[in-house]
């Protein structure tokens, strides 16, 4: 029987060894999926999964996440992206590059002195934008740009054609760009 998120977090605060096994049982498949969508090397995927659990152990406490699954997946994604960027520093040709390049024209560059503030502000705008979307569009957007799923895979899960998924993603990027312009983000 899987423990609830708040029970697992309490295990971390108690520094119980069970605090490591419970997230693996409950979120291991999701973390593996995130890693496999970003990285293609099985050894890198395995190392990033281990690094994810280590970072979760080191961050809880003091952090007390409300949504442990999202928290763990975010850490996994960041660990995998760091490895991905290290592996592909000189070459640009992977499937994940394609997903990131799709958003490149939509989201402003944050390479300024105020980048920390801008990143937090952008995060708030993205969260608001996602809340306005319907369930299917939010799923489509998140699976493509957060989890890095391929368009064909997302289309299969939604029981739509890959072309329809691509068109909807294009329209979602346009809608996001319009939303960010309306909110005053410099593009």
C-alpha positions in Angstrom: 0.0 0.0 0.0 1.4 3.4 -1.0 1.7 6.1 1.6 0.1 9.5 1.0 2.4 12.3 0.1 2.3 14.0 3.5 3.1 10.7 5.2 6.2 10.3 3.0 7.3 13.9 3.7 7.0 13.1 7.4 9.3 10.1 6.9 11.9 12.5 5.4 11.6 14.8 8.4 12.2 11.7 10.6 15.2 10.8 8.4 13.7 7.3 8.0 15.3 5.1 5.4 11.8 4.3 4.3 11.6 7.9 3.0 13.8 6.8 0.1 11.9 3.7 -0.9 8.4 5.2 -0.8 9.0 7.8 -3.5 10.7 5.2 -5.6 7.6 3.0 -5.3 5.1 5.8 -5.9 6.9 8.0 -8.4 9.7 5.8 -9.8 7.8 5.2 -13.1 7.1 9.0 -13.6 10.8 9.8 -12.9 11.9 7.2 -15.3 9.6 8.6 -17.9 10.9 12.1 -17.4 14.5 10.8 -17.7 13.8 8.8 -20.8 12.2 11.7 -22.6 15.2 13.9 -22.0 18.1 11.5 -22.1 18.5 8.5 -24.4 21.5 6.9 -22.7 20.3 4.3 -20.1 23.3 4.8 -17.9 22.7 8.6 -17.8 19.0 7.9 -17.1 19.8 5.6 -14.2 22.4 8.0 -12.7 19.9 10.9 -13.0 17.2 8.9 -11.2 19.7 8.2 -8.3 20.7 11.9 -8.2 17.0 12.8 -8.1 16.4 10.7 -5.0 19.6 12.1 -3.4 18.5 15.7 -4.0 15.0 15.0 -2.6 16.7 13.5 0.5 18.9 16.6 0.9 16.1 19.1 0.3 13.4 17.5 2.6 13.8 18.9 5.2 13.8 21.9 5.3 11.4 22.0 2.3 7.9 20.6 2.9 6.3 20.2 -0.5 2.5 20.1 -0.8 2.6 18.0 -4.0 5.4 15.5 -3.6 5.0 14.0 -7.1 5.3 17.4 -8.8 8.2 18.3 -6.5 10.1 15.0 -7.3 9.4 15.2 -11.0 10.6 18.8 -11.1 13.9 17.8 -9.4 14.2 14.9 -11.8 13.6 17.2 -14.8 16.2 19.7 -13.6 18.8 16.9 -13.0 18.2 15.4 -16.4 18.3 18.8 -18.2 21.6 19.5 -16.5 23.0 16.2 -17.7 21.4 16.7 -21.2 23.1 20.1 -21.6 26.4 18.8 -20.5 26.1 15.9 -23.0 25.0 18.1 -25.9 27.0 21.2 -25.3 28.5 21.2 -28.8 25.8 19.4 -30.8 22.1 20.3 -31.3 20.1 17.6 -32.9 18.0 15.7 -30.3 14.3 15.4 -30.0 14.3 17.5 -26.8 16.0 20.4 -28.6 13.1 20.4 -31.0 10.6 20.8 -28.2 12.7 23.6 -26.6 13.1 25.4 -29.9 9.4 25.4 -30.5 9.0 27.6 -27.4 12.1 29.7 -28.0 10.2 32.3 -30.1 7.4 32.5 -27.6 9.1 32.9 -24.2 11.4 35.9 -23.7 15.1 35.4 -23.1 16.0 35.7 -19.4 19.7 36.5 -19.8 19.6 39.9 -18.1 20.7 41.1 -14.7 17.1 40.8 -13.5 16.9 37.2 -14.7 15.9 35.8 -11.3 13.1 38.2 -10.9 12.1 37.7 -14.5 12.1 33.9 -14.2 9.8 34.1 -11.1 7.5 36.5 -12.9 7.5 34.3 -16.0 6.7 31.3 -13.9 3.6 33.0 -12.4 2.5 34.0 -15.9 2.9 30.5 -17.2 1.0 29.1 -14.3 -1.9 31.5 -14.9 -1.8 30.7 -18.6 -2.0 27.0 -17.9 -4.9 27.5 -15.5 -6.9 29.2 -18.3 -6.5 26.2 -20.6 -8.9 23.3 -20.8 -7.8 19.9 -19.5 -6.7 18.5 -22.9 -4.8 21.6 -24.0 -3.0 21.8 -20.6 -2.2 18.1 -20.9 -0.9 18.6 -24.4 1.3 21.6 -23.4 2.7 20.0 -20.3 3.5 16.7 -21.9 5.3 18.4 -24.7 7.1 21.2 -23.0 7.6 19.9 -19.4 7.9 16.2 -19.8 9.4 16.3 -23.4 7.0 13.7 -24.8 7.0 13.3 -28.6 4.1 14.7 -30.6 3.1 11.2 -31.9 3.1 9.8 -28.3 0.9 12.7 -27.0 -1.4 12.3 -30.0 -1.8 8.6 -29.3 -2.6 9.3 -25.6 -5.3 11.8 -26.7 -6.6 9.7 -29.5 -5.9 12.4 -32.1 -3.7 12.5 -35.1 -0.1 13.8 -34.8 -1.0 16.5 -37.3 -3.9 17.7 -35.1 -1.6 17.6 -32.0 1.1 19.7 -33.9 -1.5 22.3 -35.0 -2.9 22.5 -31.5 0.6 23.0 -30.0 1.3 25.7 -32.6 -1.9 27.5 -31.6 -1.1 27.1 -27.9 2.3 28.7 -28.5 0.6 31.6 -30.3 -1.9 31.9 -27.5 0.9 31.9 -24.9 2.7 34.6 -26.9 -0.4 36.8 -27.0 -1.0 36.2 -23.3 2.6 37.2 -22.4 2.4 40.3 -24.6 -0.9 41.3 -22.9 0.8 40.8 -19.5 3.6 43.1 -20.5 6.4 40.6 -20.8 9.0 42.0 -23.3 9.3 39.8 -26.3 
